[in-house]
Amino acid sequence: METGSPSAGHVSRRKLVCTLGASLAVPLLSGCAARGYEKLPPPTRSGTRLDYVFPRGDSYLDITNAHTGERKALRFMKGNRADRRALRQLDWLFRDWRDGEAPSIDPRIYWGLAAISDEVRRQGHSGQITLLSGFRTPQTTRFLQQRGTGASSNSYHMRRRAADIQFAGIPTDQVADIAEWLQVGGVGRYHGSDFTHIDSGPIRTWRG
């Protein structure tokens, strides 16, 4: 697993939450209702901050797969609808690169990444994401377990509902703080390997 090199100055959790509360808890763009985000497939869960914030932000994602070197920079909304071609490109980027299996990823993962990226760009960062792990087949999970990586047999990666990511110039804790505030679902902080895990399961947090 590759690691990044966090370089941004650390922002205190208290300051970050205050900043997010001020910037994300209000409508960010005028005319957003007319853009029709409700035509996206329904998310796994409703009533979270992410469900409020995402439709008012930007669906732009700039993601590089750490293992294949492939990069996609695109918006997965086109007009008032999900851009199916863009979503298929993202699904391929998130594939199990060992097996080449590329099922549809839960759109909530893309929602969460877009909302986090939107916020860090407002803080002056690029918003560029490195994807360390997206979808994983059971075979890949068993392979990783044999290597002693601690991959769970019930991993949300196998359910197409998880991503292990790094944001350029953003410390793991700061990425996790934003994801937790957004209530994306599960948020794991892995300081040793320098990445943040997000999934669209129940809201919970942990340290790895």
C-alpha positions in Angstrom: 0.0 0.0 0.0 1.4 3.4 -1.0 1.3 6.3 1.4 1.1 10.0 0.8 3.0 12.9 2.4 0.6 15.1 4.4 2.0 18.6 4.4 -0.8 21.0 5.3 -0.8 22.7 8.7 -3.0 20.9 11.2 -6.3 22.4 11.9 -7.8 21.8 15.3 -10.9 19.7 15.5 -12.8 22.5 17.3 -11.8 25.0 14.6 -12.7 22.6 11.8 -16.1 21.8 13.2 -16.9 25.5 13.6 -15.7 26.2 10.0 -17.8 23.3 8.6 -20.8 24.4 10.6 -20.6 27.8 9.1 -19.8 26.9 5.5 -21.6 23.6 4.9 -24.7 23.9 7.0 -26.1 26.7 4.8 -26.9 26.5 1.0 -23.7 26.9 -0.9 -25.0 27.6 -4.4 -28.0 29.6 -5.6 -30.5 27.8 -7.8 -29.4 24.4 -6.5 -33.0 23.1 -6.3 -33.4 23.6 -10.1 -30.4 21.3 -10.7 -32.5 18.3 -9.8 -30.1 16.3 -7.7 -33.1 14.4 -6.3 -33.1 12.4 -9.6 -30.0 10.6 -8.5 -30.6 7.0 -7.2 -31.6 7.4 -3.5 -28.7 7.1 -1.1 -28.3 4.3 1.3 -29.6 6.4 4.1 -31.4 9.8 4.4 -31.5 12.6 6.9 -27.7 13.1 7.3 -25.7 16.2 6.7 -24.3 14.6 3.6 -27.8 14.3 2.1 -28.2 18.1 2.7 -24.7 19.2 1.7 -24.1 17.2 -1.5 -26.9 18.6 -3.6 -25.7 22.1 -2.8 -22.1 21.4 -3.7 -20.0 20.3 -6.7 -19.9 16.7 -7.9 -16.3 17.2 -9.3 -13.9 14.4 -8.4 -10.2 14.2 -9.2 -9.0 10.6 -8.3 -5.9 8.6 -9.0 -5.8 4.9 -8.4 -2.6 4.3 -6.4 -2.1 0.8 -7.8 -2.8 1.3 -11.5 -1.9 5.0 -11.9 -5.2 5.7 -13.7 -6.6 9.1 -13.1 -10.1 10.4 -13.6 -11.1 14.1 -13.2 -14.8 14.6 -13.9 -18.2 15.6 -12.6 -20.6 12.8 -12.2 -23.6 15.1 -12.5 -24.6 16.3 -15.9 -27.3 19.0 -15.9 -29.9 17.7 -13.5 -29.1 14.0 -13.7 -26.4 11.6 -12.8 -23.9 11.2 -15.7 -24.0 7.5 -16.2 -20.9 7.5 -18.4 -18.9 9.3 -15.7 -20.2 6.9 -13.0 -19.1 3.9 -15.1 -15.6 5.5 -15.4 -15.5 5.9 -11.6 -16.7 2.4 -11.1 -13.9 1.1 -13.3 -11.4 3.2 -11.3 -12.8 1.7 -8.1 -12.6 -1.9 -9.4 -10.7 -4.8 -7.8 -7.6 -4.2 -9.9 -6.3 -7.7 -9.1 -9.3 -9.4 -10.6 -10.6 -6.7 -13.0 -14.1 -7.0 -11.5 -15.9 -3.6 -11.6 -19.5 -3.6 -10.2 -21.4 -0.4 -9.5 -20.2 1.4 -6.4 -22.8 2.8 -4.0 -23.3 6.4 -5.2 -23.1 7.5 -1.5 -19.4 6.9 -1.6 -19.0 9.3 -4.5 -21.3 11.8 -2.8 -19.1 11.7 0.3 -15.9 12.1 -1.6 -17.3 15.0 -3.6 -18.5 16.8 -0.5 -15.1 16.3 1.2 -13.3 17.4 -1.9 -15.5 20.5 -2.2 -14.7 21.5 1.4 -11.0 21.1 1.1 -10.9 23.1 -2.1 -12.6 25.9 -0.3 -9.7 25.6 2.2 -7.3 26.2 -0.6 -6.2 22.7 -1.4 -6.4 20.9 -4.7 -9.0 18.3 -3.6 -7.0 15.6 -5.4 -7.7 12.1 -4.1 -5.6 9.0 -4.1 -7.6 5.8 -4.0 -5.9 3.0 -2.1 -8.8 0.5 -2.1 -12.3 0.5 -3.6 -14.2 -2.6 -4.4 -12.6 -5.9 -3.3 -13.7 -9.4 -4.3 -13.8 -12.2 -1.7 -10.7 -13.7 -3.3 -8.7 -10.5 -2.9 -10.0 -10.2 0.7 -8.7 -13.8 1.5 -5.4 -12.9 -0.2 -5.0 -9.8 2.0 -5.9 -11.8 5.1 -3.2 -14.4 4.2 -0.7 -11.5 4.1 -1.8 -10.4 7.5 -3.2 -7.0 6.5 -6.3 -7.3 8.8 -8.9 -7.2 6.0 -12.3 -8.1 7.4 -14.4 -11.0 6.1 -17.4 -8.7 6.4 -15.7 -5.7 4.8 -17.9 -3.0 3.1 -15.3 -3.1 0.4 -16.8 -6.4 -0.7 -20.3 -4.8 -0.7 -19.2 -2.0 -3.1 -19.7 0.5 -0.3 -16.2 1.6 0.9 -13.1 3.5 -0.1 -9.7 3.9 1.5 -8.4 7.3 0.5 -5.8 10.1 0.9 -6.3 13.7 0.0 -3.3 15.6 -1.2 -1.9 17.8 1.5 -4.6 17.0 4.1 -3.7 15.0 7.2 -5.7 11.9 7.9 -7.4 13.3 11.0 -8.6 16.3 9.1 -10.1 14.2 6.3 -11.8 12.0 8.9 -13.1 15.0 10.8 -14.9 16.3 7.7 -16.2 12.8 6.9 -17.5 12.4 10.4 -19.2 15.8 10.3 -20.9 14.9 7.0 -22.1 11.6 8.6 -21.1 9.7 5.5 -21.3 6.4 7.5 -18.3 4.5 8.8 -15.1 6.5 9.2 -11.8 4.9 10.1 -8.5 6.6 10.8 -5.4 4.6 9.9 -2.4 6.7 10.9 0.2 4.0 10.5 -0.6 3.6 6.8 -1.7 7.3 6.4 -5.2 6.9 5.0 -8.9 7.4 5.8 -11.5 4.7 5.3 -15.1 5.8 4.6 -18.1 3.5 3.9 -21.8 3.9 3.6 -22.7 1.6 6.5 -24.0 2.8 9.9 -22.5 5.9 11.4 -19.5 4.8 13.5 -15.8 5.7 13.9 -12.6 3.8 14.8 -8.9 4.0 14.7 -6.8 1.4 12.9 
